[in-house]
Each structure stands twice: as C-alpha cells, then as structure tokens.
Amino acid sequence: MYFVTVDSSGVVNGMYIEFPANGEEFSDSEIAHQNERGLIQLTAEEYTSVGPGYRYIDGKLLPPEPPTEEEIKAEQDRVKRYQNKVQKDELMSAANLMITAIEIANDAKELGIATVEEKEIISKSQEWKKYRILVNRLDPDNLKTFSLPEKPE
C-alpha cells in the first residue's frame, strides 16, 4: 500500500510503501494503526504523481501552487548570482595562474636566464595585475553592476 505523511500545513513530507505482514492485504486494524501513525493511504496512481510541493488537504491530493512572478524573479536572481560567482572564481583562477607564470618569469629574469617567451610574459605584468584587481572587485550579488573587465591579451 502507498502512504504519505504531511506537515501541519498539509505539505507532503514523506512517502512510504508498506506491505502487509500476511503478504496479501492490510487488515482493518493494520489500516487503523497506519492512520494512528499519521500515514495517509493513496492509490498507486496518486502515489506516483506526488512530487515536491504537493499538498494533501481535506482528503484531496493537490499539486503545488504555481510560483508567483516574485518567486520566479527571485529564483532567476539566485541563479544569476550563482553564475556570477562561478564566473568570477574562474576568472580569478585564470588571473592567478597568469600572475604565477609572470612571477616565475621574473625569477628567470633576475637569474639572467629568461627566455624570449618569459620576457614577453613579464611585459604583460601590469595588465594582468590590474585585471586581477578588477576581477577581485566584482560583486556577484550586485546584478545591476556585475560587468566583466576586459581580459588582457
């Protein structure tokens, strides 16, 4: 048999499948015991339709209310803030890797063993430091001003 439990506002918060001890059907006393435990019996069709936000009110299984415009906007903003944070983290990682390469190239220059490529990397030092500072200043939560700085060549 198929059962659900609900919270005080009727929102389904648990789903259970239980089998009778005799392997056939629940007795009246077993069904009464399930009801005492707060389990609400559903048909197989009702049980398979239950999903997040479903409610059981006045003996009826009800689908969740559609989200309001405000809830939709709030979720879109939450997703955008998350995407901004991921993007900022990726750009900071790239900038940090480049600045590490610049530091290594500077070490080679100090030792007088810098290659042409290392000297070229060193020449971009100021651009990459400025870029890293600008990326670090990005505020992923400020959806109106989140704008990526131009990446150095």
Summary of the structure (lengths in Angstrom):
residues: 153
radius of gyration: 30.2
end to end distance: 65.2
largest distance: 91.3
contacts: 349
relative contact order: 0.10
helix: 51%
strand: 14%
